[in-house]
Amino acid sequence: MFCHIIRAWIDIVGMEPNSEITKEKYGVDISSIREAQVRIDPYIHKTPVFTSGSLNDMSRRKLFFKCECFQKGGAFKFRGACNAIFSLNKDQADKGVVTHSSGNHAAALALAADLRDIPAYVVIPNNAPNCKIQNVIRYSGQIIYSQPTLQSRETTTARIMQETGAFLIHPYNDVRIISGQGTIALELLEQVQEIDTIIVPISGGGLISGVALAAKSINPSIRILAAEPCGANDAALSKAAGEIVKLPETNTIADGLRASLGSLTWPVVRDLVDAVITVEDQEIVEATKLCYENNPAWKDSNRIGIVLSGGNLDLGALWDSIRGP
């Protein structure tokens, strides 16, 4: 997958960079992202940036991997959840928080709520990967199961809000979440100088929206590329259509990349993401296998930043894909 993405990047590099951030109000700006950085600093890990001589040679580019797989909770989601939780006033916080999520946001919210010693109600579809369910339980989240449909998740969440008064924190379509995720770009651009491109996985768009708003505020000429699986390619289709395209179903091993763009994230993706690169599931499996097998020598370099968004992979699904039928 790395080589596929970099080859696509080489084709895109001739494009004129998006050098002017639109005046449209996105709800998030560099000041809100810097405020989030200060707010969450006592709680998060400042994750490392690694490079691989082997992958540099394979891609003929110097790649910087921002390793959010080493973030608390195992994924970048803790940044946004932490910012949202610690932005609440006391009256809001005392009633707890609620969300619907089948993945890393659920665990991140439970962990952040635990740090503030408030309840976290997490609506999870009954087909969610066991590893992600166990993470929520580990962080003292209160799980409420729903059917694996968006309607069931939202209906169940609304019921919990009515019964408890809990404050809703959406997994990605929330300005506090987007601001928190944007702190990744602040760190990356402090850790590595002269990055000209950042590649970010995309699903609901909270991560890439925060990264794009932060990075292009600091350096308007930086390119932001989204990467998504072909089996959940709504972002690519939306960019091509100029409006949000919702898929009737998704089919990908990347279970964390199955959400649709939101009303807050779509304008950022539309205006500030330079291109969306799609990859087949087999390329994802091969890239993951490469990371497990490769034993590179790490060294400094400064060209392309790649956000490794999280490490809570359903290993059973991965091994089944590697073994094949």
ROVEX-931596 format. One line per 3 residues: number of its first residue (from 1); their letters; for each residue y, z, x of N, C-alpha, C. Coordinates in steps of 0.001 Angstrom, whole numbers, padded with zeros to 6 digits. Layout:
N
NUM = A = Y/Z/X/Y/Z/X/Y/Z/X | ...
***
This chain:
325
1 = MFC = -001203/000000/000823/000000/000000/000000/001252/000000/000856 | 001249/000758/001987/002437/000821/002831/002847/-000575/003281 | 001849/-001349/003775/002170/-002680/004286/002645/-003595/003168
4 = HII = 002030/-003453/001979/002447/-004260/000839/003903/-003978/000493 | 004257/-002697/000459/005636/-002318/000125/006605/-002811/001187 | 006226/-002664/002463/007129/-003086/003531/007302/-004594/003539
7 = RAW = 006217/-005352/003241/006361/-006815/003155/007340/-007180/002047 | 007231/-006476/000899/008172/-006729/-000188/009587/-006369/000236 | 009718/-005276/001007/011036/-004863/001500/011635/-005928/002394
10 = IDI = 010814/-006578/003230/011315/-007627/004117/011896/-008776/003299 | 011244/-009098/002153/011760/-010154/001284/013086/-009755/000655 | 013233/-008450/000349/014423/-007965/-000345/015598/-007770/000598
13 = VGM = 015307/-007583/001889/016345/-007177/002826/017502/-008168/002919 | 017257/-009412/002525/018339/-010388/002563/019327/-010249/001425 | 019010/-009405/000432/019910/-009208/-000689/021193/-008518/-000255
16 = EPN = 022280/-008808/-000941/023513/-008069/-000707/023330/-006641/-001203 | 023667/-005635/-000414/023470/-004249/-000865/024389/-003909/-002019 | 023952/-002990/-002842/024764/-002488/-003951/025795/-001526/-003368
19 = SEI = 026949/-002048/-003050/027919/-001286/-002258/028926/-000532/-003108 | 028819/-000631/-004431/029805/000040/-005277/029100/000744/-006420 | 029204/002053/-006475/028621/002823/-007570/029519/002680/-008791
22 = TKE = 028908/002334/-009921/029674/002108/-011141/030443/003359/-011557 | 031533/003152/-012265/032359/004257/-012753/031747/004916/-013989 | 030721/004317/-014556/030065/004898/-015737/029587/006314/-015424
25 = KYG = 029759/007182/-016353/029347/008580/-016155/027839/008699/-016315 | 027175/009145/-015255/025724/009324/-015276/025307/010738/-015668 | 026275/011621/-015755/025934/013007/-016037/025655/013808/-014778
28 = VDI = 025421/013132/-013672/025140/013746/-012376/025971/013031/-011332 | 026534/013780/-010397/027246/013161/-009286/026951/013949/-008019 | 027580/013557/-006934/027281/014193/-005650/027652/015676/-005657
31 = SSI = 028674/016035/-006424/029067/017452/-006458/028013/018294/-007163 | 027444/017791/-008261/026407/018562/-008963/025138/018660/-008121 | 024876/017642/-007312/023709/017668/-006432/023933/018666/-005294
34 = REA = 025155/018698/-004748/025446/019690/-003704/025423/021103/-004263 | 025887/021294/-005494/025798/022619/-006129/024341/023024/-006305 | 023501/022072/-006685/022068/022361/-006827/021469/022758/-005483
37 = QVR = 021898/022099/-004421/021369/022409/-003089/021650/023870/-002716 | 022850/024325/-003010/023200/025724/-002723/022401/026666/-003619 | 022263/026294/-004890/021591/027171/-005867/020118/027378/-005529
40 = IDP = 019434/026315/-005101/017986/026421/-004900/017600/026747/-003458 | 018573/026770/-002567/018285/026981/-001147/017447/028238/-000863 | 017695/029361/-001561/016890/030556/-001240/015424/030444/-001637
43 = YIH = 015065/029448/-002445/013734/029410/-003047/012848/028267/-002562 | 013426/027148/-002182/012623/025970/-001862/012262/025925/-000380 | 011327/025038/-000034/011085/024682/001355/011961/023481/001707
46 = KTP = 012592/023529/002862/013207/022322/003404/012077/021541/004065 | 011607/020533/003380/010371/019863/003792/010580/019001/005037 | 009532/018872/005835/009665/018119/007089/009684/016615/006866
49 = VFT = 010152/015917/007860/010083/014452/007920/009156/014086/009070 | 008110/013344/008763/007156/012904/009783/007239/011403/009968 | 006894/010949/011155/006713/009516/011379/005360/009298/012037
52 = SGS = 004850/008095/011909/003540/007755/012451/003657/006512/013310 | 003300/006632/014588/003303/005467/015453/002358/004394/014958 | 001205/004813/014405/000225/003843/013911/000775/003054/012726
55 = LND = 001394/003763/011760/001936/003067/010594/003161/002239/010966 | 003938/002702/011927/005049/001888/012416/004543/000570/012985 | 003474/000637/013767/002916/-000579/014352/002370/-001515/013277
58 = MSR = 001708/-000931/012283/001144/-001748/011207/002216/-002457/010403 | 003317/-001762/010138/004379/-002321/009297/005445/-003064/010086 | 005441/-002854/011396/006482/-003408/012277/007866/-002905/011868
61 = RKL = 007893/-001730/011344/009122/-001032/010982/008945/000434/011346 | 010035/001162/011467/009961/002600/011689/010120/003308/010353 | 009139/004099/010007/009062/004718/008696/009229/006227/008814
64 = FFK = 010026/006790/007931/010212/008231/007866/009635/008736/006556 | 008693/009662/006638/008044/010198/005450/008616/011581/005142 | 009345/011662/004022/009880/012935/003551/008775/013625/002762
67 = CEC = 008185/014667/003341/006908/015205/002874/007080/016289/001813 | 007402/015868/000600/007512/016809/-000516/006147/017315/-000970 | 005084/016759/-000408/003752/017324/-000664/003637/018720/-000070
70 = FQK = 004576/019094/000814/004602/020439/001387/005607/021349/000688 | 006159/020877/-000423/007083/021695/-001202/006311/022782/-001947 | 006982/023861/-002295/006343/024882/-003132/005839/024225/-004418
73 = GGA = 004651/024625/-004826/004052/023999/-005998/003388/022677/-005687 | 003531/022190/-004455/002844/020976/-004038/003534/019680/-004364 | 004782/019728/-004860/005466/018484/-005229/006969/018704/-005323
76 = FKF = 007701/017603/-005317/009167/017629/-005390/009680/018298/-006646 | 008864/018359/-007687/009316/018833/-008992/009901/020246/-008953 | 009500/021041/-007973/009998/022412/-007898/011507/022444/-007705
79 = RGA = 012062/021456/-007034/013515/021429/-006821/014263/021380/-008153 | 013922/020409/-008986/014600/020275/-010268/014354/021450/-011187 | 013091/021905/-011229/012758/023043/-012088/013509/024292/-011661
82 = CNA = 013591/024502/-010360/014291/025672/-009827/015788/025598/-010169 | 016373/024431/-010024/017789/024279/-010355/018039/024535/-011831 | 017141/024019/-012684/017303/024209/-014122/017159/025686/-014507
85 = IFS = 016122/026329/-013978/015861/027735/-014318/017017/028633/-013897 | 017519/028443/-012679/018565/029322/-012169/019967/028891/-012611 | 020043/027808/-013405/021311/027433/-014034/021499/028117/-015384
88 = LNK = 020422/028649/-015947/020498/029275/-017268/021269/030585/-017217 | 022035/030841/-018274/022665/032158/-018357/021624/033184/-018802 | 021975/034449/-018791/020992/035510/-019045/020422/035429/-020452
91 = DQA = 021263/035155/-021441/020782/035084/-022825/019758/033963/-022980 | 020041/032823/-022358/019087/031718/-022424/017798/032067/-021696 | 017934/032606/-020505/016761/032884/-019672/015848/033933/-020297
94 = DKG = 016426/034934/-020959/015620/036015/-021518/014624/035522/-022568 | 014941/034405/-023223/014041/033853/-024238/012960/032959/-023639 | 013080/032698/-022360/012076/031879/-021698/012388/030401/-021776
97 = VVT = 011512/029613/-021174/011676/028166/-021138/010397/027501/-021623 | 010536/026274/-022087/009385/025522/-022577/009520/024077/-022108 | 008393/023454/-021855/008377/022036/-021515/007051/021445/-021940
100 = HSS = 006991/020121/-021981/005704/019441/-022143/005499/018556/-020926 | 004374/018751/-020281/004095/018050/-019035/002609/018124/-018747 | 002067/017030/-018216/000653/017028/-017839/000487/017155/-016333
103 = GNH = 001567/017423/-015633/001454/017366/-014191/002271/018389/-013443 | 002957/017886/-012403/003614/018760/-011444/004814/019510/-012023 | 005496/018942/-013003/006628/019644/-013608/006164/020924/-014288
106 = AAA = 004982/020872/-014900/004451/022055/-015580/004285/023207/-014599 | 003644/022939/-013463/003439/023979/-012455/004758/024417/-011849 | 005647/023454/-011589/006937/023776/-010976/007759/024689/-011876
109 = LAL = 007778/024388/-013164/008554/025214/-014099/007954/026611/-014191 | 006627/026690/-014230/005976/028000/-014292/006306/028828/-013053 | 006288/028199/-011885/006596/028909/-010652/008050/029369/-010621
112 = AAD = 008970/028486/-010988/010390/028853/-010983/010672/029962/-011992 | 010036/029882/-013157/010213/030928/-014167/009650/032262/-013675 | 008538/032196/-012966/007938/033406/-012418/008875/034065/-011399
115 = LRD = 009548/033244/-010616/010495/033776/-009634/011661/034489/-010315 | 012052/033975/-011500/013150/034626/-012232/012629/035677/-013208 | 011314/035809/-013283/010659/036804/-014135/010971/036578/-015612
118 = IPA = 010818/035313/-016041/010988/034969/-017446/009760/034188/-017905 | 009503/034133/-019218/008330/033402/-019704/008494/031888/-019550 | 007365/031217/-019315/007333/029750/-019280/006204/029290/-020195
121 = YVV = 006566/028558/-021250/005581/028005/-022180/005401/026529/-021835 | 004170/026145/-021546/003908/024797/-021063/002927/024099/-021996 | 003397/023040/-022641/002548/022233/-023521/001883/021155/-022676
124 = IPN = 000553/021173/-022654/-000215/020267/-021803/-001223/019510/-022662 | -001324/018187/-022511/-002351/017446/-023254/-003753/017877/-022837 | -004656/017856/-023778/-005988/018405/-023512/-006844/017547/-022591
127 = NAP = -006294/016430/-022095/-007027/015604/-021125/-006396/015648/-019741 | -005525/016620/-019487/-004836/016709/-018193/-005834/017051/-017092 | -005576/016583/-015845/-006461/016915/-014722/-006564/018427/-014527
130 = NCK = -007767/018893/-014267/-008001/020331/-014142/-007175/020955/-013018 | -006989/020202/-011913/-006241/020771/-010787/-004818/021125/-011190 | -004234/020351/-012113/-002857/020613/-012520/-002786/021744/-013550
133 = IQN = -003821/021857/-014375/-003898/022982/-015298/-004009/024293/-014524 | -004847/024289/-013496/-005045/025501/-012696/-003767/025925/-011986 | -002936/024968/-011600/-001669/025310/-010958/-000750/026070/-011916
136 = VIR = -000711/025645/-013174/000122/026337/-014166/-000383/027761/-014366 | -001683/027913/-014473/-002274/029239/-014642/-001974/030115/-013426 | -002066/029534/-012238/-001819/030279/-010997/-000407/030859/-010979
139 = YSG = 000547/030128/-011568/001943/030576/-011545/002351/031290/-012834 | 001369/031787/-013585/001602/032637/-014759/002222/031907/-015938 | 002105/030587/-015978/002582/029847/-017136/001670/030048/-018337
142 = QII = 002255/030055/-019533/001490/030205/-020768/001192/028823/-021327 | -000069/028405/-021294/-000455/027050/-021665/-000728/026944/-023159 | -000170/025899/-023761/-000462/025536/-025147/-000927/024086/-025115
145 = YSQ = -002135/023834/-025572/-002687/022480/-025498/-002245/021644/-026694 | -002045/020346/-026429/-001726/019382/-027473/-002684/018206/-027377 | -002598/017330/-028339/-003324/016065/-028240/-002628/015190/-027183
148 = PTL = -003362/014239/-026576/-002772/013425/-025503/-001891/012290/-026008 | -000951/012609/-026892/000029/011634/-027359/001414/012252/-027231 | 002421/011413/-027048/003783/011921/-026921/004214/012639/-028192
151 = QSR = 003837/012100/-029351/004211/012725/-030616/003645/014142/-030719 | 002378/014319/-030340/001765/015646/-030396/002433/016599/-029414 | 002735/016105/-028207/003388/016951/-027212/004744/017426/-027714
154 = ETT = 005527/016492/-028286/006871/016844/-028739/006835/017754/-029954 | 005899/017505/-030875/005774/018351/-032065/005372/019774/-031688 | 004421/019885/-030761/003981/021205/-030316/005105/021942/-029596
157 = TAR = 005856/021215/-028785/006986/021821/-028068/008037/022335/-029048 | 008340/021532/-030079/009330/021942/-031079/008875/023209/-031800 | 007571/023320/-032054/007053/024513/-032715/007222/025751/-031834
160 = IMQ = 006951/025608/-030556/007101/026737/-029630/008566/027161/-029534 | 009467/026189/-029497/010894/026508/-029449/011312/027301/-030678 | 010822/026888/-031852/011182/027565/-033089/010612/028977/-033130
163 = ETG = 009389/029141/-032637/008726/030449/-032694/009281/031440/-031674 | 009713/030949/-030508/010092/031852/-029405/011568/031821/-029051 | 012263/030755/-029456/013650/030582/-029023/013763/030100/-027587
166 = AFL = 012635/029683/-027008/012633/029234/-025613/013510/028009/-025419 | 014057/027898/-024227/014997/026832/-023864/014201/025640/-023315 | 014435/024460/-023872/013694/023262/-023456/014222/022723/-022132
169 = IHP = 013303/022479/-021201/013642/021818/-019945/012747/020599/-019806 | 013340/019448/-020017/012596/018180/-019999/012150/017873/-018574 | 011006/017233/-018420/010505/016949/-017069/011420/016094/-016204
172 = YND = 012211/015201/-016812/013066/014320/-016001/014375/013941/-016673 | 014443/013932/-017981/015648/013474/-018666/016600/014645/-018902 | 017044/015243/-017809/017864/016464/-017838/018746/016433/-016590
175 = VRI = 020041/016641/-016760/020962/016510/-015626/020692/017543/-014542 | 020205/018727/-014925/019903/019760/-013927/018669/019382/-013109 | 017703/018768/-013784/016506/018280/-013087/016883/017176/-012109
178 = ISG = 017662/016205/-012568/018068/015085/-011711/018868/015592/-010513 | 019771/016532/-010747/020570/017089/-009646/019677/017762/-008612 | 018702/018532/-009095/017796/019200/-008176/016989/018216/-007338
181 = QGT = 016507/017160/-007982/015723/016165/-007225/016596/015425/-006206 | 017866/015286/-006504/018769/014599/-005577/018939/015308/-004250 | 018600/016607/-004206/018723/017341/-002938/017769/016794/-001875
184 = IAL = 016732/016090/-002295/015827/015454/-001329/016592/014474/-000454 | 017444/013664/-001076/018213/012681/-000314/019212/013359/000614 | 019835/014442/000156/020760/015172/001028/020046/015634/002285
187 = ELL = 018855/016221/002113/018089/016692/003262/017668/015547/004163 | 017108/014496/003567/016595/013380/004360/017689/012754/005216 | 018866/012557/004629/019948/011916/005375/020582/012858/006394
190 = EQV = 020353/014161/006240/020753/015108/007280/019732/015144/008412 | 018456/014992/008060/017382/015080/009043/017254/013820/009892 | 017578/012675/009303/017412/011386/009984/018685/010567/009824
193 = QEI = 019201/010092/010907/020418/009290/010877/020077/007799/010718 | 020991/007067/010120/020956/005607/010070/019780/005030/009294 | 019311/005735/008296/018331/005145/007381/019043/004090/006541
196 = DTI = 018423/002905/006439/019073/001855/005648/018375/001599/004314 | 017192/002180/004123/016425/001964/002897/015634/003233/002582 | 015569/003598/001297/014717/004694/000866/013788/004167/-000229
199 = IVP = 012497/004393/-000053/011495/003994/-001039/011022/005235/-001779 | 011055/005169/-003114/010777/006341/-003950/009819/005943/-005070 | 008771/006733/-005320/007934/006446/-006491/008728/006665/-007775
202 = ISG = 008379/005898/-008805/009127/005998/-010058/008177/006156/-011234 | 008570/007040/-012143/007858/007231/-013403/008915/007409/-014483 | 009243/008666/-014814/010333/008896/-015762/011702/008657/-015166
205 = GGL = 011785/008706/-013834/013020/008341/-013163/013901/009475/-012697 | 013473/010725/-012894/014301/011847/-012456/014467/011897/-010948 | 013377/011669/-010230/013417/011694/-008767/014291/010586/-008210
208 = ISG = 014017/009361/-008604/014759/008245/-008022/016218/008255/-008465 | 016508/008786/-009652/017907/008870/-010090/018691/009825/-009196 | 018113/011002/-008943/018784/011950/-008067/018954/011412/-006667
211 = VAL = 017895/010785/-006136/017955/010224/-004786/018990/009115/-004703 | 018990/008217/-005683/019931/007094/-005661/021376/007571/-005757 | 021658/008509/-006661/023025/008990/-006830/023522/009694/-005571
214 = AAK = 022655/010509/-004956/023058/011205/-003736/023224/010245/-002577 | 022215/009406/-002352/022219/008530/-001183/023355/007511/-001244 | 023581/006927/-002418/024619/005888/-002512/026021/006490/-002567
217 = SIN = 026127/007766/-002901/027424/008442/-002787/027775/008662/-001321 | 026755/008952/-000514/026966/009171/000916/027101/007860/001665 | 026267/006891/001325/026245/005591/001999/026041/004494/000957
220 = PSI = 027127/003888/000456/027007/002900/-000607/026146/001688/-000260 | 025948/001411/001020/025180/000222/001405/023682/000484/001528 | 023254/001741/001381/021829/002035/001500/021077/001399/000339
223 = RIL = 019877/000899/000626/019057/000282/-000412/018077/001310/-000964 | 017931/001324/-002292/016978/002203/-002961/015931/001328/-003633 | 014685/001480/-003206/013583/000713/-003775/012652/001652/-004518
226 = AAE = 012236/001254/-005707/011267/002018/-006484/009883/001430/-006277 | 008864/002286/-006257/007474/001845/-006165/006706/002400/-007351 | 005970/001529/-008048/005186/001990/-009187/003903/001181/-009302
229 = PCG = 002875/001750/-009948/001616/001037/-010107/001728/-000091/-011135 | 000981/-001152/-010918/000991/-002274/-011860/000551/-001837/-013254 | -000321/-000832/-013307/-000816/-000371/-014601/000145/000520/-015360
232 = AND = 001322/000764/-014795/002370/001557/-015469/003720/001010/-015024 | 003908/-000297/-015206/005042/-001008/-014597/006244/-001149/-015523 | 006519/-000114/-016306/007630/-000210/-017243/008979/-000306/-016550
235 = AAL = 009125/000311/-015369/010408/000228/-014661/010687/-001196/-014202 | 009658/-001857/-013662/009835/-003249/-013234/010170/-004146/-014418 | 009472/-003940/-015517/009738/-004743/-016716/011127/-004440/-017277
238 = SKA = 011538/-003182/-017225/012858/-002801/-017729/013966/-003423/-016888 | 013795/-003390/-015560/014796/-004015/-014682/014916/-005498/-014982 | 013783/-006161/-015187/013797/-007602/-015456/014435/-007916/-016808
241 = AGE = 014199/-007039/-017796/014712/-007278/-019144/016147/-006797/-019332 | 016608/-005904/-018467/017940/-005335/-018616/018026/-004278/-019692 | 016879/-003765/-020142/016827/-002706/-021139/015495/-001989/-020992
244 = IVK = 015410/-000785/-021561/014183/-000011/-021431/013042/-000718/-022144 | 011957/-000915/-021419/010721/-001463/-021983/009681/-000348/-021968 | 009117/-000057/-023120/008079/000967/-023216/006721/000292/-023335
247 = LPE = 005764/000770/-022563/004423/000214/-022585/003595/000859/-023691 | 002751/000078/-024377/001888/000670/-025401/000843/001604/-024820 | 000450/001363/-023573/-000486/002235/-022874/-000355/002011/-021375
250 = TNT = -000818/002951/-020586/-000820/002818/-019133/-002235/003005/-018618 | -002510/002425/-017461/-003845/002510/-016869/-003718/002504/-015355 | -003701/003689/-014768/-003551/003789/-013323/-004132/005101/-012813
253 = IAD = -004628/005058/-011588/-005119/006278/-010941/-003978/007238/-010650 | -002752/006715/-010553/-001570/007541/-010263/-001139/008246/-011545 | -001854/009348/-011880/-001642/009993/-013175/-000258/010615/-013301
256 = GLR = 000445/010809/-012185/001798/011349/-012250/002871/010303/-012481 | 002466/009028/-012613/003441/007939/-012747/003262/007180/-014059 | 002979/007910/-015124/002703/007263/-016414/003797/007466/-017452
259 = ASL = 004880/008154/-017083/005959/008410/-018046/006865/007196/-018164 | 007713/007206/-019192/008681/006127/-019418/010078/006599/-019045 | 010929/005660/-018676/012314/005982/-018330/013030/006625/-019510
262 = GSL = 013989/007505/-019189/014730/008210/-020224/016156/007708/-020369 | 016861/008243/-021353/018231/007804/-021635/019190/008152/-020502 | 018893/009192/-019724/019742/009555/-018589/019326/008843/-017308
265 = TWP = 018041/008587/-017157/017565/007981/-015913/017683/006465/-015908 | 017544/005834/-017060/017600/004381/-017101/018923/003813/-016574 | 020103/004331/-016968/021339/003754/-016426/021411/003799/-014899
268 = VVR = 020868/004848/-014297/020871/004947/-012835/019927/003908/-012243 | 018733/003799/-012805/017769/002798/-012334/018341/001388/-012513 | 018951/001145/-013642/019540/-000170/-013926/020620/-000536/-012924
271 = DLV = 021479/000423/-012583/022659/000115/-011784/022474/000319/-010281 | 021661/001291/-009891/021652/001710/-008491/020338/001471/-007756 | 019259/001177/-008468/018001/000855/-007804/017983/-000648/-007538
274 = DAV = 017816/-001011/-006263/017960/-002414/-005879/016773/-003276/-006277 | 015589/-002712/-006309/014409/-003472/-006721/013273/-002511/-007011 | 012312/-002978/-007806/011100/-002221/-008106/009907/-003000/-007558
277 = ITV = 009106/-002328/-006746/007920/-002936/-006153/006695/-002380/-006870 | 005812/-003271/-007332/004602/-002821/-008014/003388/-003017/-007105 | 002443/-002092/-007208/001227/-002148/-006383/000007/-001924/-007263
280 = EDQ = -001087/-002554/-006881/-002352/-002379/-007590/-002967/-001027/-007242 | -003801/-000517/-008140/-004464/000765/-007893/-005305/000733/-006618 | -005947/-000392/-006348/-006772/-000463/-005148/-005936/-000282/-003893
283 = EIV = -004697/-000766/-003912/-003809/-000575/-002770/-003429/000901/-002625 | -003274/001596/-003754/-002985/003029/-003704/-004167/003774/-003094 | -005363/003428/-003520/-006565/004079/-002991/-006697/003817/-001495
286 = EAT = -006478/002569/-001083/-006612/002223/000337/-005564/002949/001182 | -004349/003072/000644/-003291/003764/001385/-003605/005252/001512 | -004123/005847/000428/-004490/007263/000477/-005631/007475/001465
289 = KLC = -006617/006592/001426/-007741/006675/002359/-007248/006552/003803 | -006285/005666/004021/-005717/005485/005351/-005060/006770/005846 | -004345/007457/004950/-003678/008701/005341/-004689/009776/005728
292 = YEN = -005813/009820/005016/-006841/010808/005349/-007526/010485/006672 | -007741/009191/006941/-008498/008795/008123/-007642/008699/009370 | -006357/008423/009185/-005496/008178/010336/-005100/009493/010994
295 = NPA = -005082/009527/012296/-004668/010718/013044/-003560/010319/014003 | -002340/010117/013492/-001274/009521/014294/-000582/010530/015202 | 000128/010003/016189/001026/010815/017012/002403/010751/016370
298 = WKD = 002958/011921/016010/004251/011936/015324/005382/011844/016345 | 006417/011081/016012/007563/010943/016891/008803/010604/016064 | 009953/010722/016680/011205/010450/015986/011448/008955/015886
301 = SNR = 012049/008552/014766/012475/007157/014562/013454/007154/013411 | 014109/006008/013178/015149/006050/012134/015409/004691/011512 | 014562/004323/010530/014810/003103/009781/014622/003308/008274
304 = IGI = 013404/003470/007802/013120/003476/006367/012599/004847/005954 | 013241/005472/004972/012759/006738/004433/011823/006491/003267 | 010689/007172/003246/009718/007060/002152/009446/008467/001627
307 = VLS = 009682/008685/000341/009471/010000/-000251/008017/010126/-000691 | 007283/011049/-000057/005934/011407/-000506/006111/012515/-001537 | 005969/012164/-002803/006504/013012/-003856/005678/014244/-004162
310 = GGN = 004360/014227/-003917/003584/015410/-004247/002142/015305/-003826 | 001510/016444/-003682/000156/016468/-003170/-000901/016922/-004148 | -000587/017069/-005433/-001557/017593/-006397/-002360/016469/-007037
313 = LDL = -003080/015739/-006202/-003874/014613/-006666/-005192/015096/-007245 | -005644/014438/-008306/-006975/014704/-008848/-007988/014057/-007908 | -008534/014859/-006986/-009408/014310/-005946/-010678/013707/-006517
316 = GAL = -011140/014208/-007654/-012319/013625/-008270/-012108/012162/-008607 | -010931/011857/-009180/-010620/010469/-009511/-010489/009612/-008254 | -009910/010205/-007200/-009760/009457/-005939/-011120/009129/-005347
319 = WDS = -011995/010145/-005247/-013301/009891/-004649/-014100/008868/-005460 | -014011/008933/-006783/-014703/007959/-007620/-014197/006553/-007336 | -012879/006424/-007105/-012296/005109/-006840/-012728/004594/-005481
322 = IRG = -012813/005489/-004506/-013228/005070/-003160/-014704/004650/-003145 | -015529/005437/-003869/-016964/005105/-003908/-017229/003833/-004683 | -016399/003600/-005713/-016615/002424/-006545/-017733/002620/-007532
325 = P = -017990/001599/-008370/-019023/001708/-009403/-020411/001776/-008806
***
